[in-house]
Amino acid sequence: MLNENNQKPKRPIGRPRVETYIDPEWYKIIIESGTNGKHVTDFLIKLGISYDTHYELIKRNVVYADAIKEYNKLCEQWWYERAHEAVESGQSNKFNQRLWLQIVKNKFRDNWKDEKQIDVTTQGDKLNDNKSIQIEIIQPDGKE
C-alpha cells in the first residue's frame, strides 16, 4: 500500500505489536490439542513456549486468549465424551471414574466442582459481631 506521496510507508521502529495476532499455525496447534483432550503442556511444547509466556500471552493477546478459551471448551468436551462413551457402551465398570473425576475437577475447576456447602449460621440467624461462638456437643442417647 502506498501513502499520499506514492511511497511505501516506513515500517515503525521496534518490535511489531502482537496484542491482536497469533500465527495461524499456533492457533491450529492449540485447537488440535483441545480437540484431542491433550494437556496444556502438549501445545506449549509444540509452540516452544513456557508457562510464564503462556500466561503473559493470555493477559496481553486477545486472539491467543480466545484460542485458549476455545481449547478449554474442546478439551472439556473430549473428556466428557470419554465418560459418556464408557456409560453408553456398557463399559463403565472398566472406566476409571475416580481418575476421570480428579482430572476434570482439576482441569476444569469452574465447571466441575465437588464442594460442600457449610451453613455458618445459628438456626438461620447470622453470627453476631462479638466473635464469640458457643458450641454444644450432643452425645448419642445413653452416653454421657
N, C-alpha and C positions, 0 to 999 in steps of 0.2 A: 504494500500500500504506500502511495506517495503522499507527501504533505503538500501544502499550498505552493511551494517553490519547485514542485516536481522532483523532489529529492527524497530518498529513502530516509525515514526518521531515524535519529540516533537511538541506539539502544541505551536504556538508562544504566547508570553506573551501579555496580553491586549485584548481589545475587538476586535472581528473579523471585518475586513473591509467590508463595505456594499455598496460600490460605484457601484457594478455591480450585485446586487442581491436584490430581494424582495421576500417575502413569496408568493408562488403561490396563496394562499388564498386571499392575499391582491390584487393581480392582478385581480383575479376573481371578487372581490367586486367592484373594481374601474370600470372595464369594464361593469359589470352588471348595475351600476349606470348610466353610459353613454348610454347604450342600452335602458334604461327606461327614459332617459331625466331628470334624477334627478340632483339636485343642488350639488355642491361640498360638502356641509355640510352633505349630505346623507352618502357618503363614509367616510368622516372624523370622523363622529360619530361612524360608524361601526368599523373603524380601531382604534378608541380611540386616535386619534392624533389631535393636534391643527393646526390652520392656520400657525403659525410660523414653526412648524415641517414640515408641508406640503411644504411650500416654501423652507425651507432648503433642504428637500429631492429632490425637483426638481432641485436645484442647484448642489447637491452633488452626486446624484444617477442617472446614465443614464437609468437604467431599469425603475425606478419609473417615471422619466421624460417622457420616451417613453409611459408608461402606461397612463400618464395624457394626452399626445397628442392624443392617441387613444380614451380616454374617451371624450375629447373635440370634436373629429370628430364624434363619435357616438351620442353624446348628441345633437350636431348641426343638425345632420340628423334627430333625433327624433323630434325636434322642427319644422324643415322644413316639415316633413311628416304630422304634425298636421294641418298646414295651407293648404297643398296640399290636404289632405283628406276632409277638410271643403269645398274647392272650388269644388273638384271632385264630392262630394256627393250633391252639391247644397245647402249646409247648411251654406254658407259663411255669410249670413245675421245674423246668430246666433253665429258666431265666433267672439270673442273679438279681433279684429285686432289691436287696439291700445295697448292693454296689450301685445299681442304676439310680436308686433314690439319693444316695450320697453324692453321686456325680451331678444330678440335676439340681439338688439343693445347693451345692457349692458353685456350680457354673451359672445357674440362672436364679440367683438369690431373690430377685424382685418378684418372680412369678411362682417360685416353688419354695414355700416356707413350711417349716414344721415347728411352729411356735405355740406355746401355751399362753393363754391369757390369764393373768392373775388379778383378781379384783382386790385392790388395796384400799378398800373402804370398810367402814364399820356398819354393817347392815344397811348399806345403801347410802350412808352419810359419809362425806369426805372426812379424812383425818383432820383434826384441828391443828392449829398453828403452834401449840405449845410443845410439840415434838416429843411428847411422851406417849408411848404405846403400851397398852396393858394387854398381856397375853394370858388367856385362861386355858390351862391344859385339862382336857376332859378325859378321864380314864375310862376304859371299856367297863361295862357292867360287871360288878363283882370284884373289881380290883381297886385298891386304894393305895 
